[in-house]
Amino acid sequence: MKKTALLVVLMLLCGIIVKAQFKFLAESPAFEEPEAGRAKILQLKNGNTMFILIDHKKGMNIRIYNAVHQETAITHVDASFGSINAGVIAVFELAGDVVMMINVIDSRTPMLYRIVIDGKTGNVKDDKKIAEVSKRGVFFGESDVIYGGLTAPDFYVQKDPNSDNYAVVIFNRFESEQSKRIEIIAYGSDNKEINRAFYSSPEEKYKYLRCVDMAVIGTEKVSLLIYGYNTRGATAKDRSLILANLDKGEKSVSFTELDFSKDLIVYQGIVRYNPVMKSLILLTLVKEKSRDNGYIPIMAFVDPYAKKINRVNVVSPSDRLNQYSKKGFSGLPQNLYLNDDGTFSIVSEEMKTLLQGRYAKTTLGDLAIVNYSKTGEFINDYLIRKDQELPNWYLNPFYQWEREGTLQVLGDGNQFKPFAFLSAGPKSFVLFNDTERNNDALEKGSLVTVKGVSNCDGFYYPLKGADPILKRDYVFGNPAGKRDHDLALFSVSDYDRKNNVYVTLKLENQHGNKGVKLVWLQP
């Protein structure tokens, strides 16, 4: 009898251990909740963690925590051009420090500043202007950008996730010489320039160029995918998907028109370099005609060395996921997540947007996660049911990708609503905040629409099993009482894959008493 009881206890303990997907490591002292501005958490190679907060009134403040999670510095940062409160287009860790790229407009002239922040002290190590484009006209406005499809920003920055190399693309839209409208600059881990060159199409073939995305491949090359065309309603012969490569040691950017359907108009997209396959994965939204209401999500494999497309597929979940809504799953891709073994996941999300004058609202619905082999073959898929309203926010397709390399906007509590995807070796998770009232409504019944987040908690969904609907559990454990809730600001979180440490910002609401803490977890 005693042996039986002991076995039961051991089985229960094993069940608890298996279920405890996230191990608590440490938490910081509590500080005042940031409710507006922009924020980001970064884990650095020196073992430190940096929390960046930019407040529109107070400017930029930084908190630094050492390798044993003790707070070691709180600093205020000003730049040579004044207070940093807007224009940040990229933030990333580089050799133990943090690099911040900021688009500053002075007297209608866009300039790109690079600020290097010491990863130990939080002080500025370097602050300089690294690029500038032509002065904008007096009547330059959003209509000028939209007309003709000039949708590119002035500057675009991308870092290689597999090295300490990064690149800057300069879009000089009002340069009279077409061959000098796009310039690519490659940088090394010491922030020194490795190479630079102008993009030039043969015979200046395309009048309008729209950058889709780019990938930095170590010191070897920078690969930029561009959609080129001559008029807004261009015919098939007047448009093309272009691969522009800046190769190591070369003084010009190579130009290759890819064998991609000219019947499709290319809009936004994501490019990921898969080092296992030595291939670019392009995930993009296309239309057959510009007046079409919806987009077609397309996945393509592009060989940046042979300069050709090897595979093109329409992205969609399997039929088994369509049974959970009357019209079937209707989401669009938001991001592509690459695993160390070359396999990858595409996460799509149902989204509705409303824009009436100055009023905006976005509704975020179900998620579909589709897993692919390294060659692009379908493996399996899952559905996560949710229903969230974001008042005063207008989100575009690929908003998850857009915020990935920069700061997360805070405001109206909406920062707590977007999902996060965590690829932790052989395990993957989806995380977001939701009301516990939806615990029993995931498979059947109507979901409670999340408008405010005061009664929500952080949940995680392990991507495993054969069932199409994923089960979930509390990230921080089951709250002690009905009035106790633990939210996480997943949108500013950071994951250190090498050391398997996930750090997020936790908002505790214990009997109405609020405070935020950085929390270090192990998936």
N, C-alpha and C positions, 0 to 999 in steps of 0.2 A: 504493500500500500504506500509506504514511504517512497519507494522507487518510482511508483507511478506519479505521485505528487511532484517529485523532483523533476521528472521528465516533462510534466505539464508546465512547471515554472520555467525550465530551460527553453521549451518551445515558445513560450510567451516572450521571454527575453530576446530570443532570436528574431521573433517577429518585430519586436520594438526596434532592434538594431537595424534590420533590413528597411524598416519604414522610415527611420531617421535619416533622410537623404541629405539634409543640411546640418552639418555639425557646427555648433556655436564655438567661435574661437576667441573673440574679444569684442568689446564695445568702448567707444570713446565717452568722455563726460558729455552731458547734455548741453546743448546751446540753443539759442533762439531759432525758431523755425523760419527759414527763408521762404517768403510767400510771393515774391516778385523778382524779376531780373532773369539771370541765367546762371546755371551751375553745372559742375562736372566733377567727378572723382577719377583720379588717375593713380594706379599703382606703378611705382618706379623700380628700375632695375637695382637701385641701391637698397631696396627693401622698404623705403618710405612710401607713405600714402599722402596724396595731396588733394585737398578739397578746395575747389575754386568757386567763388561766388561773386558775380558782378551785379551790383545793385545800381539802378538808374540814378539814384541820388548819392549813394555812398561810394560809388566806384567799385574797384576790384579788391577783394580781400581773400587771403589764402590761409588755410590751416594745414599744418604738416604734422604727420604722425610717423614715428620711427618704426623699425622692424618689429618691435614688441608692442606696437599699437599705442604708445604714449604720445600725447600731444607735445610737440617740441617747439613749435613756432606759430605765431599768428601775425601776419604782415599785411600791410596795405601797399598796393602797387599803383604807381602812376607812370605814364609813358611820356616820352619826349614831346608828344603832340597834345598832352593833357590827360584828363581822366579817361579811363577805359570804361565805356558804358554801352558801346554798340559796335557793330561792324566786325565782330570776331567770326572768321570764316573757317578756321581750323585750329585745333588744339591737340597736341599729341606728345607722348613721352619720347625722349631721345637721349640715349646714353646717360640716364639718371637725372636729366633735367627735363623741363617742359618747354616746348616751343609753341608760341601762340602767333597766329597770322591774323592781321587786322586790316580791313579795308577802310581807309580814311579818305573822306572827300573834303578837300580844301580848295575853296574858290572854284568849285565845279570840276576840279581835277582829281580823279581817283588815284590813290596811292596805296601801295601795300607795305605795311610795316611788319617786321619780325621782332618779337620780343622773346628772349630766352630767360626763363626763370630758374634760379638755382634750386635743385631738388632737395637740398639740405636746409637752406635758410629761408627760401621763399623770396629772396631779393632778386632784382633784375641784374642779370649778368651781361646782357647785350640788348641793345635797342636801336634798330636802324631801319631806314626806308630801303627796300630792295627792288621796288618796281614802281612804275608810274605810266599812266596811259594819257591819251590826248584829252584836252579839256573839253567838257561837255558843252553843248550849245545852250543858250538861254532857255530855249523852249523844249529841251530834252525832258522827256517824261515817259511814263509807262507805255503810252500809246506808241511811242517811237520804238520801244523794245519789241512790242507785239507785232507791229507791222513789218512784214517781211520775215518774221520768225527770228529776229535777233534776240533770242532768249538767254544767251550766255551771260554770266556775270562778268565783271571786269577781270577778276582773278579766280583761279581755281587751284586748289592745293590737294595733293594726295600723298599719303605716306605708304611705304611698303610694309605690310604687317609682318613680313619675314626678315626684315633687316632694318637698319637705321638710315635708310635712304628715302628721300622724298623728292617731289617735283612740283614746280609751279608753272601753270599755264597762264599767259597774259593775253587777254582778248582786247585788242585795240580796235574797237568797232568803227571808229571814225578816222582811221588811218586811210589816206587817199590811195596809197599803194597797197593793192590787195594782197600781195605776197608777204606783207609785213603785219597783217592783222592778227596773226596768232604766233606766239613765241613760247617755246618750251625750255625750261631751265631745270637741270637736275642737280641735286645737292647730296652731299655725303653726311656721315654721322657727326662731323665737326662743323656742320652748317656752311661749309665752303662749297662754292660752285664747282661742279664736275664738268658740266657741259651745257651749252645753250645753242639754240638754232631756231630760225624762223621756219614756219610751215609754209610751203608754197605748192599749190596744185599746178599741174602742167597747163600752160596757157591760161592760168587763172580761170579755170573752167567753171567754178561755182561762185556765184555772187554772195550767197548766204550760207553760213556754216553754223551748225548747232552742235555743241559738244555733248556727247552722250555720257561718257565717263572715261576715266583712264586708269591704268595700272602701272605701278612702278615695280620693276623686276630687278631688285638689287642694284648693282652698278652696271648691269648689262644693257638695259634699255628702259625707255618710257614708251608705253603703247597707249595712244589716244584714239578713241573711236569717235568719229565725226559724221554727222549727217549733212550732206551738201546738196543744195538745190539753187535754182535760179529765180523762181517766183514762188509766191505763197501757194498757188494752185498748180505747181509744176507738174508736167507730164512725166511719165515713167522715164523717158530718155534724158530728162533734165535733172535727175536726182540720183543719189547713190550713198551707200554706207561706205565710209572711208576708214582705213587703218593708217594712222600716222605714227611712225616709229622714230624716236630719237635714240640711235644706237651709240654705244660707248665708242668714243674716239671720232665719231662722224661730225661733220660741220654743217650738215643739212638734215632736214627731216624727210624721211622717205614717205612716199604717197602711194597707196594701193587701193584701188576700187575693188571692194569685195563682191563676191558672187552672192549677193543678198537680193531678194526679190525687189525689183524696182517698182512693183505695183503697190508696195507698202510704204506708208509715210511713218518715219521713225520719230518718236517723241522722247520721253524720259527713259533712262536706263541705268543699269548697274553693270560694272565690269569687275570681275574677280580673276586674279591669276591663280591657277591651280598648279603648284610646283610638282605635284605627283605626275600629272599628265602633260606638263609644260604647255598648257593651253589657257587661253582666256575664256571665261564663261560670261557671255553677255545675256543679261535678262532685261528685256525692253518692252515698252508698250508701243503698239503700232496701230494704224488705221488704214483701211483701204481707200477711204475718201476723207478729206478733212472735215466734212460736215457730219460724218458718222457720230452717233451719240456715244457709243462705247468703244473701249480699247480692246485689242487682242494682245494678250501676254505671250511673248515669244522668248524661247531660250535658244542660244546658238553657241557653238564651240568654235573659237577662232584661234588658229595657230599663228602666234605673232612672229615666228621664225620663218615658216614657209609662206606666211602672208596669205592665208586662205581660210575659208569656212569649212569645217568638217561635218557639222551637224546643225540642223534647225528643227525645233519642235515647238508646238503650241503647249503652253503650260496650263494644266488643269488637274484638279483632284479626280479620283476615281468616282464611279457612279454610286458607290456605297455611301458617300458622304452627302449626296443630294437628297436622300430620303428624310432629312431632318428639317427641311424647309419646303414650303409649298411650291416655290419656283426653282428650287435647287440652289446650290451654293453659287453666289455671284460676286465673290471677292476678287480683288486684284492683288498681285504681288507687292509686298512692302519691303522685303529684303531677301538676300541670299546669304546663307551661312555655310562656310567651308570648313570641313573637318581635316584633321592631320593626315588621314589616310586617303584623302582625295574625294571621299563621298561628300555630299552636300545636301542642304535642306533649303527649300523655298517656302516662305511663309506668306500666305495671302490672307487678306482681311476684307470683310464686307464693310463698305463705307458709303455713307450718304452725306452730302454737303449742301448747305443752304447759305446763300449770300444775297441779302436784300439791303441795298444801301450800305450802311455801316454795320448792320447786324449780320453776324455769321454764326453758324452752328455746324458741328460735325457729329455724326452718329457713327460709332464703331460697333460692328457686329461680330459674327462668328469668325474664327480663325481656321484655316486649313493648312496643315503642315505636310508637305510632300517631300519624301526622302528619295534621293537619287544615288546611283552608283557613280564611281569616278568617271565612267564613260557616258553618263547621262541616262542610264536605264532606270525606270521606275522601280522602287523597292517596296514602299508602303506609304500610307498616308493616315492622318488623324484629323479629327475635328474637335475644336474647343468652342463651346457655346458661350456667348456673352452679349451684353447689350449695355452700351455706355453713351451718354450724351456729353458733349464738350461745348458748352455755350461760349460764345465770343472767340471761338477758335475755328479757323478754316484750314484744314489739312489737305495737302496734295498727295497724290499717289507717290509712293516711295518716301513718305515722311520719315519712316524708320531709318532708311539709309541716309537721308539728308542730315539727321541729327547725330549720326554715328561718330563722325570725326570732329564734332564741335560741341558747343554748350547746349544744354536743354533749357528751353524757355519755361519760366515759372509764371503761373498766374491763374486765378479763378479756381484753384484746386485741380485744374485739368492735367497738370503735370503728373498726377498720381494715376492717371487712367491708361495710358498706352502700355502695351505689353513689352516684355523683354524676352529675348531668346538666349539661352545659355548652352553652349556646346562644351561639355566637360569630358573630354576624352571619349570613351565609349558611351557615355550618358549625355542626354540632352534634356533640357527642361524649357517650358514656357512659364513665365511668371507675370502676374498682374494682380491688382487689387480688385476685390469684389465684395459684395455683401454676402454674409453667411446664409441669407434667405434663399440664395440660389444653389445651395449645396444639394438639395433634393430635386432640383428642376433642370439639371444638366441634360439628362436623357429624355425626360418627358415633361410636359407642362410648359407654361409660359414663364419666361425669365423676368425677374424684377429689373427694371431699367435703372442703372446707376446714374444719378444726376449729381448728387453730392457725395462726398467720400467719408464723412464723419463717422459713419457706421460700417465702414469697410475694413477688411484685413488683407494682408498679403498672402496669396496662394501660389503654389507651384504645381505643375503638371509634368510628371515624368513621361517622356515619349517612349513608351514600351507597351508590349502586349499586342493581342490580336484585335481587341475591340476598337471600333472606330471612334467612340467617344472616350476621351481620357478622363481618368479619375484625378482628384486633386487633394491636397492637404495644406495645412497652414505652414507658412515659412518660419514663423516665430513661435509655433506651438499654439494650441487651443487657448484663446483668451480666458482669463480667470473668471470674469463676470460679463454680463450682458452689456454693460456700459464701458467695458475695456476693449480697446481696439489697437492693433499694431499695423500701421500702413508702412509701405516701403516706397521710396522714390526710385523705382527700378530704372527709370529713364536716365538717371545720372550715374548708374552703377558701373563698376569695372571688374573684369575677370582676369586674373593672372593664371593663364593656362599651365605655365611651367610649374608653378607651386600649388596649383589647384586651390586658389583663394578667391572668393567672391566678396566684394565689399559694396555695401549699399547704404543709403541713408534711411534710417528708421524713424518714423513719427509715432511716438507713443501717446495714446490718449487714455490715461488712467483716471477714471471718474471725472473727466473734464479737464484734467491737468495735462497740458501738451508740452512736449519737448522733443528735439531731434538728436539722434546719435548716429555716428558712423558705426556700422556693425560688420565685423569680418566673419565670414562663414566658409565652410568647406563642403562643396556639393558631394 
